[in-house]
Amino acid sequence: MLTLILIGLVGGLITGVSPCVLPVLPVVFLSGGVKSGDSGGVKSGDAAGGQGNAALRRSSRPYLIVAGLAISFSIFTLLGTLIVSALPLPDDFIRWAGLVALVLLGIAMVFPKVQEILERPFARIGQRQVNGERGGFGLGLALGAVYVPCAGPVLAAITVAGATHHIGLRTVALTLAFAVGTAVPLLGFALAGRAVADRVRAFRERQRAFSVIAGVVVIGLAVALTFNVTDALQRDVPDYTKSVNDALNNSASKYLRLGSAEPLQACAQEPADVLQNCGKAPKIAGISSWFNTAGDGPVSIAGLKGKVVLIDFWAYSCINCQRAIPHVEAWYSSYEADGLVVIGVHTPEYAFEHVRSDVEAGAKRLHITYPVALDNDYGTWNNFGNDSWPAEYLIDSNGNVRHAGIGEGDYAGTEKLIRQLLSAANPTAVLPKATDVPDETPQNPDQTQETYLDSARSQSNANNPKDGSLANGTRSYSYPSKIPADEYGLTGTWTVGKESITAGAGAGIALNYNASDVYLDVGGSGTVTATVNGKATTFTIGGAPNIYTVVSLKAVGTGTVTLSFSPGLAAYSFTFG
């Protein structure tokens, strides 16, 4: 827990001085120096001037602005994903609500009449000046809503909270620590604004004018954020904190996963050719439904005592899982009679993978006959501390986990361990011969890594050479003059979301890859035309999103594939083989 708090504090401090906060700094600086409720100047004379200085020094507005930002940031970070997913609201509802609030607050700072209207609901509980001391808190609340994308090292916490619909103590501690850390440099900027107001005569004598200026800046920030004007500023300024933030993000993800499942994660890091002692098997919990069981009824670890159990985490549109499942199915078919139980825990990576009918169709295409549990709320995933697709956990007849394997490959080694556990459970059993399923795990060490097409995880977009990211919203793109190896470029109109990009007019993708096969996870109705070495192939897309092979070569090699899309198709990711 202490490590997570330290990660949050350091991550917040770094984010508070990163390019991500540049758009809000002018607002924090100017608003921190606006004096409470003063629409005129300060009387001349040393005594009056001294009183004005003292009033400004006593102003708590900078603290209230930063406190409001930290509180709303924490609340929206922890609860925003849950609220938006539970209600019929657009994904960026919180951002738009924050922008509307910023505009209203900015207008109130410019026009006192509007300020009075906004204050009326609070008349019975005392004065709440939008343009004064307590109004700073409201401004901070609005800034916090639009500051959430700067979450940096706590994005792991957001992902966990959104996917699991559960907020744990670790997630809360990390988020609060981050909010405190990021508040420190922002408070410094706000206090600097107050110090300027305290010392500069023009500022003291023209508080009303500076209040109007601050209001205009607030409105300008809202407009700039609405039309993504600030993205250009952030792209042009080198992100000198990126490497540190990436390291902190990885550390945060690691420590959030650990806890009661730490022994399992430790086993996953050990050699997998011998049986391990990884502790008691966690419960299969939070399952929304089952299929391939008697009456689609549930299965529990406790009810399988005396059996050897293989827990296989998978997702139907995961190419790595699709290559592993023939081996899992072969083990189930061969050893079920000897006491092996296989449970495929389907934990969705994408929103469309929550749909039972889509998962059932995917399982049918993959010829899965063993029981499948739909882990839509990540209950079992979290119990096992899992973080990968595919992943396998072998449980002996006494309910102890004896092997934890992450990723593809080494199927012969896993089968050897299955046979050992079956023999230990029933020494008189005569096991059939080992299965013989071709291992199609890619062996190219330089193979292009999975490439996400979304605003949350894109790191290989050549249109944005700074960091390869994509920003939410609808834009027109043009292919960059050069697309580096293992990166992609966009052309035409695309709408970028947190999980996918949706094609508009003239939409296309050019991808430089190193692989023998290229797969595209895509959904919608229409066609995709892939052109490789001058040869064009058109694929008809329909039904639930799924993986399509857009490049299939006989040997590993580097190359470029150019894809053109029908409007309305949604592309999620590229994977390789």
N, C-alpha and C positions, 0 to 999 in steps of 0.2 A: 504493500500500500504506500509506504514512504517513497519507494522508487517512482510509482506513478505520480505522486504529488510533485516530486522534484521534476519529472518530465513535463508535467503541466506548467509548472512555474517557469522553467527555462524556455519551454516552447512559447508561452505567452509573452515573455520578455522579448524574445527574438522576433515574434510576429509583430509586436508593438513598434519595432523599428524597421520593418520590412516594407517593400513597395506596396504590399497589399493595403496598408493603412493610409497611403498617400491621399486618396480622395477625401477621407474624413478629417484629415489634419487641419485644413483651413477652418472648417466648422468648429472643431474643438478649440482651436486657438482663439478665433474671434469671439465665439460665444462665451468662452471662459472669462473674457474681459468686459462683457456687457454688465453694467451696473443694475442692481435690482430696482425696477419700477421708476427709473428716472427718465423723464421725457424731455428734460431741459438740461441746462448746464449747471456748473458749480459756481457759487458766488465768488467774486474776486475777494482777495484779502488772504493773508496768511492763515488766519484762524479758520476761515471757511475752507480754504484749500486743504489745510491739515485735516479738517473734519471729513472732507471728501476722500482724502487718501486713506484715512482710517476706516471709512465705510467700505472702500474697495478692498482693503486688506482683510477686513472681517468677512467679506463676501464668501459664502460657501458654495457659490454656483459652480466653480470648477469641479469640486468634489462631487456635487450632485450629478453633473453631466456624466462624469466617469462612472459613478456608482450606478446610475441608470443604465448606461451602456453595458457594464459588466453583468448586472442582474438580468436584463432582457436577453443578452447574448447567452447566458447560462440556461435560462428557461427555454428559449427557442432551440438551442442546441440539444437539450435533453428531451424536450417534449414536442418540438415542432414536427419531427418526422412522424411521431405517433399520432398527433392530432390530424395532420394532413392525410395520413393513410386511413384514419378512422372515419373521416368525413369526406363528402363528395367535393373536395377542394382541389384546385390545380396544385402541382408540385411546388410552384414558386409563389404560393399564396402569401407566405410570411414576408417574403421580399417585397411584394407589391403593397402589403399592408404597411410595412415600414416606410416605403416611398410616399404613400399617401399621407402618413403621419408627418413625415418631414416637410411636405409641401404645406400642410396646414399650420405647422409650427412656424415655418418660415414666413408665411403670410401674416400670422399673428405678430411676429416680431416687426413687421413693416407697418401694419395697420392696427392701431390700438383698438378700434371698434371690433375687429375680429377677435382680438385678445379677450375682450370683455365677453363675447359670445361663448368662447371656449371655456371661460372661467365660471360661467353661470351654473353648470352642473355641480360645481364644488362650493357654491356660495354658503351652504349651510354648515360646512365643515371647515370654514376658514378660508382665507385668501390663498389662491393657487395661481400665482402669476406665471403665465406662460412665458412672458418676457422677463421674469425676475428670478429670484432665488430658486423657488421650487419648480419654476418652469424649466430650469436646467435639467431637472430629473426627467421630465417628460421628453425633452430633446434627447437625453441619453438613452431612454427607452427606445425611441425611434431609431437612433443610430445603431443600437445593438441588433435590431432586426436585419439591417442591411449589412452588418459587420459579420454575420454568421459565416459567409463564404471564406473568411480569413481563418477559419477554425484550425487549419494547419494540423499540428500534431494530435488534435482531438477528433479528427475526421474518423479515426478508427472507432471512437466511442459513438459517433453519430451513426455509423454503419451498423454497429452492433445493436444499438437501441432501435433503429428503424427496422432491421431484419427480424429481431427477436420479440419486439413489442414488450421488452423487459428492460428496466433500468436498474442496474446493480450498483452497489456501494462503490465499486471501483470506478465505474463510469462517472458517477456523480463526483467523486473525489478528483478525478482527472480533469473534468470540465470546470469545476470550481477553481482548481489550482491554475488552470490556464487563464480563466477570466481574471483572477487576481494578478497573475503575471503580466498579462497584456494591459491591465489598467495602470500599472506603474508608469511606463513611458507616456501613455496618453495623458495621465494626470500631470506629468511634467510639462507637456505641451499646453494643457489648459492653464496651469499655474503661470507659465511663461506669458500667456495672453493676459492674465490678470495683472502680472507685474508690469507689462507694457502699459496697460490701462492705468495702473497706479502711478507711473512715472512720467508718462507723456502728457503734457499739458493739453494738447489738442484732443486727446482721447477723453480726458477728464471733463473738458468744457463742452464736448459735443457727443455726449452719451447717446442722445436720440439718433443722431446721424449714424453713429457706429452700430446702433441697434438695427437700423434699416439695412446697413451694409451686411451685417451678420445674417439678417433674414434673407437678403438676396442671395448670399452665398449658400445658405441652407437650401433654398429653392433650386439654385443652380446645381448643387450636388444631386438633388433628387432627379432633375432632368437629365444630368449626365449619366447617372446610374440607369435611368429608364432606357436610354438609347445606347447604353454600353460605351459611351464616349470615354469613360475612365479606363476601359480595357486597353486602349491604345497607349495611355500614359503608363500603365503597369507593364505593358509589353516592351516599351522603349527603355524603361529603367531596368538595368541588370538586376536579377534576383539574387543578391549576394547572400541570402539566407537559405536558399533552396536545399543545398546539400545537408546543412545542419537540420533543417526541418524534416527532410526525408528520413534521416537517421532517427530523429525523435519519433516520427510517425511509426517507423518499424518497431521501435522499442515499446511504444505505447500499445501497439497491436499485440505484441508478444505478451506483455504483462496483463493485458485485459483477458487474454485467452487462458492464462494460467489460473491456478487456484486449486480447487478440488481435483481438477483433471491434470494437474502438473505431472504426476507419475506417468500418465499415458503419453504426454508430449516428450518426456524424457526418454521413454522407450522408443519413440519414433525416431530419435536421433542416434540410437544405438545400432550395431550390426544386426541385420534381420535374418541371419542364417541359423540362429539358435533360438529356442524358446526363452522367453523373458518372464520376469515377475513384475507385472505392471499394476498390481492391486486389483481390488474388486471391480467388477464391471459396473459402470454407471447404469442408471435406469433408462429404458426407452420411454421418453416422456414427451408430452406436448404434441402428440401425433394427431393430425386432423382427421385422417381416415386411413384405411388399409384396403389392399386388394391382393388377390392370389392367396387368400386364406379362407378357411371354412366360414362361409357366411360373411366374408369381409370383416371378421372379428379381429380383435387385437391380439398381439403376442407379447409376452413379457419375458425378461431374462430369468426371473424367479421361477416361472412356469416351465423353463427348459432345463432345469437341473438334471444332470446325467447326460445331457447332449453337448456336443461341440458346436459352438455358434460362431458364424462369420458375419460380422456387421460390415456392410459395404455401403459407404456414402457415395452417392452419385447424383447426377442431374442429367436429364434426358438429352439436352442440347450440348453437352460437354463432350468434345471429340475424344479427350483422354479417357473418359468413362466408356465411351462407345468402343474403344479399342480393348478395354479391360474386361467388359462384361461377358464376352464369349468364354473367357477363362472361368469367371465366377459361375456362369451357367453350367459349364462342363463339370466343375467340382460338385455342384448341387446335384446334377443328374447322376453322377458316378457314386457319390458317397451318401446320399440321403438315406438309403437303406441301412447304412452302417452307423447312423446317428449324427450326421451333419445337418445342421439347420442354417440356412442362409437367409438373412434379412437385408433387403436392399432399402436403405434409408434415403429416400429422395428428398434432398434439401435444396431448394431452388436458389439459383444464382440470379435469375432475372424474374421480373414480376410475372411474365407469361407462364413461368414454370410452376406457378401456384395452382393452375387449373387442373383438376383431377383428370378430366377427359383427355387433355393433352398429354399428361404423364402416362396414362393408360395406353394411349396410341403410341407413344414413344417406346414404352416397355414391350408392346406387341411387335413393333418393328425390330427390336433387338432380341426378340424371342425369349424374354424373361418369363420364367415359370415359378420362380421362388417368391415368397411373400415380400410385398413392398409396403413400406410405411411412408406416408406423406408428412414430412417434417416441416410444414410450411412456416411454423413459428420458431424454428431453430431450437426447439427444446432439447432434442436428443443431440444435435450438433454441439450445443453448448455444454451439455453434460459430459460429452467426450472431449471437450476442448479442441474440437477438430477445426482445421482451417484450410482443407484442400479437397478437391474433387479429382480423381477418386481417392478414397482412403479406406483401409481395411483394418479391422480389429478382430483378432481371434480370441475366443473365450473358451476355456476348458470346461470339463464336465462339472467342476465345482464352482463355476461362476467367476473365475479369475481371468483377467486379460493376460494373455501370454505372448501376444505379438501385436505391434502397431506398425502398419506400413502406409507410407504416404506416396501417392503418385503411381505411375505405371511401372511395369517391368518386374523382373525376378519372379515370374509366376511359378517356375519350377521350385524355387526356394519356399514360396508360400505353400505350395501343395505338399512339400515334404513336411512342413510343420503341421498341416492339417492331418496328415497320415499319422504323425507321431501322437497327436492328441487323441485321435480316434482309437489308436492301439492302446493308449494308456487308459482310456475310458472302458474299453472292452478288449482285454488281452487275447481273447479267443477268436476275435473277428478275423476273417480272411478278406482282406481288402482287394478290390479290383486293381488292375494295373493302372499306372499313372496315366493321366489324360495327355492328349497330344494335340494341342491347339497352337497354331503358328503365333509367335510373338511379333506383333507389328509395332512395338514401341520404337519410335524414331531413334536412330543412333548417331545423328549428325550433331556434334557438339556446338556447331555454329548456327544451328537452325534458328530462324526468326522466332522470337517469343510471342506468346499470345498478345494480340493487339486489340485493345478496346476502342470502340467508336462511341464515345459519350463524353459528357462534361466532367464526370467524376473521376475517370481513370485513364483518359487518353494521355499518352506520353510520347507519341510517335507521329504527331501531325506536322508535316513539313510546311504547311501554311503558316504555322507559328513556330519559327525556328528557335525562339527563346527557350521554351520548355516543352513544346510538343503538345500543349493542352488545347482543348476546345471550350469555348464559352457558350452558355445557354443562349437560345434565341435563334431566330431565322435570319440567315445572311446569304449573300451571293459570294461564291468563291471562284478563284481562278487557279489553275494548276501552277505551283511555283516553278521557277526556271530550272530548279534542280531538286530531285527527291533523293535524299541520302539512302543508303542501304538500311533495310529493316524499318523504313518509314513509309508513310502514305500521304498523298495529297488529294484535296477535294476540288471539284469544279462544279459550277452550277449552283442552284439554290438548295440549301439544306437547313432543316430545323434540328438543332442540337438539344437533346434532353439528357437527363442524368443516367439513362441506361442505353440510349441508342441515338442514331441520327436518322431523320426521316427525309426521304428524297422529295425534291420539288422539281421545277422545270430545269432540264439540262443537267441533272445530277449525275456525277461520275466520281469514281475513285481510281487513282493510280497507285499501285502498291509495289514497292521493291522488296523482294523476299529472297530467302535462302532456305529452300526446302524442296521436296519432291512433290508434295501435295499442299494445296492451299484450300482451306475451308472457310466459308462465310456463314455466320449465323444471321439469318434474315427472315423477316416475316412480312405479311401483307399479301396482296394479290397483284400480280403483274409479272414482269420479266426482268431478268438480269442478263446482260450480254457481256461475256468475258472474252477479251482479246489478248492472246499470248502469241508472240512471234508472228504476228500478222494473221493468225487464224482466230476467227470469232465463233463462239459457241453461246447459244441462247438457252437460258434455263427458265422454266415456268415456275413461279413461286405462288404457293397457295396454302391455305390452312394455317395451323398454328406455326409460330416461328420454329425454325429448325436449321440444321446444318446442311449446307450444299457444298459439294466439291466443285470448286471453280477452276482449279488447276490440278492436273494429274499427270505427272511425268514419270518416266521409267527410272530416272536416277536423280539424285540430289543435285541441285544446281541453283545458281542465282538467276534472277530474271525479273521482269516487270509484267504485271497483269493490269489491264485497264478495264474497268467495269462501268457500264452505263445502266441506269436504273429507271424503271417506270416510276412516275410520281406516286407517292403514298407508301412505297416500300420502306421498311424500317430495318436498318443494318445495326447489328449489335457488336460483333467482334470478328476478327480473323484468327483462326488457329491453323496449325501447320503439322505436317507429317512427313 
